C-alpha cells in the first residue's frame, strides 16, 4: 500500500527547502514535481462523476451489480 501526504507549501518555502538539497536530490525533486502534477476536475466532470456514483448505488440497490468490499478496495490501493 502506498501512503500519500499532501502538503501545501509556498513557492518561497519550497525554494528554501530545495536549496538545502544535494544536486542529485534536486534532480529527483524536479522529476517528482513534474511527474506528480495534480489534475483538477472541472465542475462538469465532478457533476458527471457524482451522477455515475449515484447510478451505481441505484443499480446496487436493485441487485443488478455487486460492489467491492472495503478489503477488496484497499487491496487495489
N, C-alpha and C positions, 0 to 999 in steps of 0.2 A: 504494500500500500504506500502511495506517495503522499507526503504531507505538503501542504501548501500554506504559505504565510504571505499575506498581502499587507504591505506597509506603504503608507503614503509618505514620501519624502519630498521636500522642496528640491528644485534643481540645485540650488546653492548647497544644501546639506549633502546631496548626493555627490556633488563635485568635491566637497571637502573630504568625504569618505574615500572617494576614488583616488585622490592624491596620495593617500596612505598606502595604496596597493602597489605591489611589485608590477613591473611591466607585463609579466605573464598573467598575473591576476587581473590586471586591467583589460587585457585581451579577452579573457574569459568573461568578464563582466560585460564588455561590449557585445560579445556574441550572445550572451544570455539576454541582454536587454533587447537586442534586435529580434531574437527568436521568440521572446515572450510578449510581443506586442499584443495587448489586450484588444479584442474586438468588442465593440459596443453594438447592441441591438437598437434598431430604430423602434419607434413606438408601434409601427405597423407589425414588425417582426415579433415584438413582445405580445401584442394582442393575438397574433396568429398562434404563437406557442401556447398561450393560455387556452385558446379555443381548442387546440389539439388535445391538451391535457384534460379539459372538461369532457371532450368526446370520448377519450379513453375511460374516464370514470363512468360515463353513461354505458359504454359497451361492457365494462366490468360488472356493473350492477345488473345488466340484462343477461349476464352469464355468457356473453359472446367472446370474451377474451379472458385470459388469466394473467394476472400481474406477477412480476418477480417479487420474491420475498426480500426482506432487508438484507439477509445473509447473501443472497444471490447478487443483489445490487452492490454491496460492499466488496464482494469478490472481484467485481469488474473495475473497481476504482483504483 
